[in-house]
Amino acid sequence: MGNNPIYENNTLVGRATGGDFGFRIGKSIALGMVKPELSNVGQKLKIDILGTLFDATILDESPYDPENKLLKA
């Protein structure tokens, strides 16, 4: 996955630079760039993966170990 289009209301607003399934969190996750006005935490968007649109949500922190407790252990 990479360079996948990200949409809001059927309008192209960004691109995913990469992604995969996060086995530790049990969900698919992607890193993408969107227009600044749409980068609000909780913003609902759509991402095109191999011709199918999937729901996407803007997160503010890593969904795995957001407080870096494991890194500091």
C-alpha positions in Angstrom: 0.0 0.0 0.0 1.2 3.5 -0.7 0.0 6.7 -2.5 -3.6 5.7 -1.9 -6.1 8.5 -2.3 -7.9 9.9 0.8 -11.4 11.4 0.3 -13.8 13.6 2.1 -17.3 13.7 0.6 -16.0 12.2 -2.7 -13.3 14.9 -3.0 -9.6 14.0 -3.0 -8.1 15.6 0.1 -4.8 13.7 0.6 -2.7 10.6 0.1 -1.6 7.7 2.3 2.1 7.2 2.2 2.0 3.6 3.6 0.1 1.3 5.7 -0.5 -2.3 6.8 -2.4 -4.4 9.3 -1.4 -3.6 12.9 -1.5 -7.0 14.6 -1.0 -5.6 18.1 -4.0 -3.3 17.7 -6.1 -5.6 15.6 -6.8 -2.9 12.9 -5.5 -1.6 9.7 -3.4 1.5 10.0 -2.0 4.0 7.5 0.2 7.1 7.6 -1.2 9.8 5.3 -1.1 13.5 4.6 -4.4 15.5 4.3 -5.2 19.1 3.9 -4.6 21.0 7.2 -8.3 22.0 7.6 -9.2 18.2 7.7 -6.5 17.1 10.2 -8.7 17.4 13.2 -8.6 14.4 15.6 -11.7 12.2 15.0 -12.2 13.5 11.5 -13.9 10.8 9.4 -12.5 10.3 5.9 -12.4 7.5 3.3 -9.3 5.8 1.8 -9.2 3.9 -1.5 -7.4 0.6 -1.2 -7.4 -1.5 -4.4 -10.5 0.2 -5.7 -12.6 -0.2 -2.5 -13.3 2.7 -0.2 -12.7 2.1 3.6 -13.5 4.3 6.5 -10.6 6.2 8.0 -10.3 8.4 11.2 -7.6 10.9 12.1 -5.7 10.0 15.3 -3.6 12.2 17.4 -1.2 9.6 18.8 0.0 6.1 17.9 -2.8 3.6 18.7 -0.1 1.3 20.2 1.6 2.5 23.4 0.6 6.2 23.0 2.4 7.2 26.2 5.7 5.4 25.1 5.6 3.3 28.3 7.1 0.3 26.6 9.8 2.4 25.0 10.9 3.7 28.4 10.7 0.3 30.1 
